[in-house]
Amino acid sequence: MIDKIWQADFQQQTFRQLLNAFSRPGSIVALPNAGGRDALGVLATLTDGETSLADPHGLLTDNDWLRLQLRPSKLEQAMYIICQGARPVDFEPRLGTLASPEYGATLIVLVDSVCAGNPRYRLSGPGIETFATLSLQGLDSGWIQQRSQWNSAFPMGVDMLLIADDGLVAVPRTTRITEEN
């Protein structure tokens, strides 16, 4: 039996949910059931053999790399970086250039939970009517500060996908995040 992550229907549903998430930053979207492998489903949807990927925390198996048909890339050159949000930030992704900001990396950050209740973060910017609130479990506090630094020279910066078992949240570089008191 072929794993559904690699099927066109699954990837089309995932892509539609990614579009929804990026068009409404801070909103929590449900991904199609990937059997606890949501990040792999997102990578299968967004990447191809020409895509560069870094996995500094060793989250992908050899079989995952083989199925994705990707080769590991250096962090500072990778288009996509998959990483564990509970770990402190210990790398510098590519940020693009003023002439080509689209070359900034997309970070796929695995967290324990994304939820709207008991908010810890306040998000604002394009795609958010006034503001959105978000609670994240399993995200080291340094991530938000580092993200702010990476995105300080807009339009250069990084986009983030926060993925947990309970949903996905897209945080494009245009979104401002402040910590609630």
N, C-alpha and C positions, 0 to 999 in steps of 0.2 A: 504494500500500500504506500502510495506517495504522500509524503508529509504535506499538509495543506498550505504551509508557509510558502511553498514554492509554486503554488497554483495561481493562475492569473486572476481568478475570482477573488481570492483572499487578498492579493496584492492590490487589486482595484478598490476593494472596500477599505483597506488600510490607507491607500493614497487619498481617498475621499475624506477620511477622518483626519488625516494630516492637513489637508487643505482647510477643513473646518477649524482645526486647532490654530493654524497660523493666521486665519482670517479673524479669529476672536481670541487674541492672546490672553492668557490667564484662565481661560475656560477649560474645564476638564472634559475630555472626550474619551469615550470608550473605544478601544480597539477591538477588531475581530478576535475571537478566542484563538490564541496561539499556544495554548497549553503551557502557560507560564514562561513563554519565550518571546514576549512582546518586542523587546529590543531587536532580537534576531529578525522578527517579522518586519519591523521598520527598516532594518538594513537591507533585507531582501527586496523590499519595495523601492527603496531610494537609490540603491547602488547597482553598478554593473561592472564589467571587467576593466573599465577605464577609470574607475573611482579609486581614490586612495583612502585608506583607513588606518588609523592607529588604535591600538588596544593596550594602553599602558598598564592596565590592571589585570590583564590576562583573562578577560571575561568570555572570550570566544574559544571554542574547542578547535582542534585541528580539522575536524569534520565540518564545523561551521565555516571556516576559512575556505575549505575545498568547495563546499556548496555555493558560497558567495562568489567564488572565483576571483577573489581579491588577494593582493599581496600586501603584507604589512608595510606601513609607511612610517617615516620619521614623524614625530609629533608636529614639528614646526612646518611640515609640508603636507599634512593630511587634510583632505577635504572633509572627512568625518572622523570624529574621535569618540569612541565608546568608553565610558569610564564610570567608576563607582562614586556616587555622590557623598557617601559617608567618609570617604578618604579626603584628606586635605589636598588642595590644588597644588600640584608640583610640576606643572609644565606650562609652556607658552604656545598656544595654537597660532596658526597663521591668521592674520587679521585682514588680509586683502590690502589693496592700495587705494589711494584716492581715485586713480583712473579706473581701477577694477575692484571695487569693494565686494563684488560677488565671489571673490576668491577667499573670503573669510570662511573659517571652518564652521561646521555645524557640530555642536557637542551633543551627544546622546548620553544623558546623565541618568543613571539608575538610582532611584531613591526608594525608600520603604513605602511611602504613601504620599499621595497628592489629594488634598481635600479642601473644601471651601469653609468648613466649620472651624471655629477657634482660630481665626486668621493670625498669621504671623507676618505676612508680607502684603504690601499694597502695591498694585500694578497700575500704571497709567500709560497712555500713549495711543498711537493709531490703532484702530480696531476695538478700543475700549471706550464706551460711551462716557463714563465719568471716571470710575476706577473699579478694579477687581481686587478681591482679597483671596489669599491662598495660604494654606498651611502645608508645610512640607516636613515630613519626617524622614530622617536618614540623609540629610543634606548638611555637610559641614558648613559652618557659618562663613568660612572664607570664600566659598563659591560666589556669593552675591557680591561681595566686595571686589573680588577679582574680575567678575563679569563687568562690573561698572568701570573698572580700569581699562579692560580690553575694549569696551565700547565708547570710551571717552573721546575718541577722534572720529566720530561719526562722519561719513558713512562706513568707515572701516569698523570691523568688530566681528563678533561671533553671534550666531543664533543658537538657542538651546532647546532641546527636547527633554523634558523631565518625564521619565517613564517609571511607573510603579504598577503593581498588580491591579490597583483600583483606578487606573486611567493614565492619560497622557496630557501634558500641558506644554504648549509651545510658547517660547519666550523669544521673539525676534529681537534683534539688536535695537530696534526702535522703541521697545518697551522699557519704561523706567520702573525700577523696583526699589521700594523703601521698606525698611523694617518697621513693623508696628511696635509701639511701646507697650 
